[in-house]
């Protein structure tokens, strides 16, 4: 059980670090990083990236206010969560599910 929690925590830390680095990276740095990645990409990745751009540019429902970077409070919440994960102040998924099932039992009637 502890090894599962440790593995999960490692994945969470890795993801949160990625998000945190992405949020602090300036636009010029991000462009350079993407250009370098494209230079080293194989055909499959280039097709995926091209598809993402096509979908983004063709999406008429894109709301510019949503597509802009996260707010300060959202960034701060992620930073606080990262600290909690590093300090092992997390709650196992199983415990959260137990509490959720107790609190909202009417939504879990069909489960054993």
C-alpha positions as CSV (number, residue, x, y, z in Angstrom):
1,X,0.0,0.0,0.0
2,X,2.8,2.5,0.9
3,X,4.7,1.7,-2.3
4,X,1.5,2.5,-4.3
5,X,1.1,5.8,-2.4
6,X,4.8,6.6,-2.9
7,X,4.6,5.8,-6.6
8,X,1.4,7.9,-7.0
9,X,3.1,10.8,-5.1
10,X,6.1,10.6,-7.4
11,X,3.8,10.9,-10.5
12,X,1.9,13.8,-8.9
13,X,5.2,15.6,-8.1
14,X,6.4,15.0,-11.7
15,X,3.2,16.4,-13.2
16,X,3.0,19.4,-10.8
17,X,6.7,20.3,-11.5
18,X,5.9,20.1,-15.3
19,X,2.9,22.4,-14.8
20,X,4.9,24.8,-12.5
21,X,7.8,25.1,-15.0
22,X,5.4,25.6,-17.9
23,X,3.7,28.5,-16.0
24,X,6.9,30.2,-15.2
25,X,8.4,29.9,-18.6
26,X,8.2,33.1,-20.6
27,X,6.8,33.2,-24.2
28,X,10.2,33.6,-25.9
29,X,11.6,30.6,-23.9
30,X,8.5,28.6,-24.7
31,X,8.9,29.3,-28.4
32,X,12.6,28.4,-28.4
33,X,11.8,25.2,-26.6
34,X,9.1,24.2,-29.0
35,X,11.3,25.1,-32.0
36,X,14.1,22.9,-30.6
37,X,11.7,20.1,-30.0
38,X,10.3,20.4,-33.6
39,X,13.8,20.3,-35.0
40,X,14.4,16.9,-33.3
41,X,10.9,15.5,-33.9
42,X,10.1,12.5,-36.0
43,X,7.4,12.4,-38.6
44,X,4.7,11.0,-36.2
45,X,5.3,13.8,-33.7
46,X,5.2,16.5,-36.4
47,X,1.9,15.2,-37.7
48,X,0.5,15.2,-34.2
49,X,1.7,18.8,-33.6
50,X,0.3,19.9,-37.0
51,X,-3.0,18.3,-36.1
52,X,-3.1,20.2,-32.7
53,X,-2.4,23.5,-34.5
54,X,-5.1,22.8,-37.1
55,X,-7.6,21.9,-34.5
56,X,-6.7,25.0,-32.4
57,X,-6.9,27.4,-35.4
58,X,-10.2,25.9,-36.6
59,X,-11.8,25.9,-33.2
60,X,-14.4,28.7,-33.4
61,X,-15.5,28.2,-29.8
62,X,-12.1,29.2,-28.4
63,X,-12.6,31.8,-25.7
64,X,-9.5,34.0,-25.5
65,X,-10.0,34.7,-21.8
66,X,-9.9,31.0,-21.1
67,X,-6.9,30.2,-23.3
68,X,-4.8,32.8,-21.6
69,X,-2.4,31.8,-18.8
70,X,-3.7,30.8,-15.4
71,X,-4.5,33.4,-12.7
72,X,-2.2,34.2,-9.9
73,X,-4.5,32.4,-7.4
74,X,-4.5,29.3,-9.6
75,X,-0.7,29.3,-9.8
76,X,-0.4,29.8,-6.1
77,X,-2.8,26.9,-5.5
78,X,-0.6,24.6,-7.6
79,X,2.5,25.7,-5.8
80,X,0.8,25.0,-2.4
81,X,-0.2,21.6,-3.7
82,X,3.3,20.8,-4.8
83,X,4.6,21.6,-1.3
84,X,2.0,19.4,0.2
85,X,2.9,16.5,-2.0
86,X,6.6,16.9,-1.3
87,X,5.9,16.9,2.4
88,X,3.7,13.8,2.1
89,X,0.6,15.7,3.2
90,X,-1.7,13.9,0.8
91,X,-4.7,11.8,1.3
92,X,-4.8,8.3,-0.4
93,X,-7.4,7.9,-3.1
94,X,-9.0,5.0,-1.3
95,X,-9.7,7.2,1.7
96,X,-11.1,10.0,-0.4
97,X,-13.4,7.6,-2.2
98,X,-14.6,6.1,1.1
99,X,-15.5,9.5,2.5
100,X,-17.1,10.5,-0.8
101,X,-19.2,7.3,-0.9
102,X,-20.4,7.9,2.7
103,X,-21.2,11.6,2.1
104,X,-22.9,11.0,-1.3
105,X,-24.1,7.4,-0.9
106,X,-27.1,8.0,-3.1
107,X,-24.8,8.3,-6.1
108,X,-23.0,4.9,-5.3
109,X,-26.0,2.7,-4.7
110,X,-25.1,0.2,-7.5
111,X,-21.6,-0.4,-6.3
112,X,-20.7,-3.2,-3.9
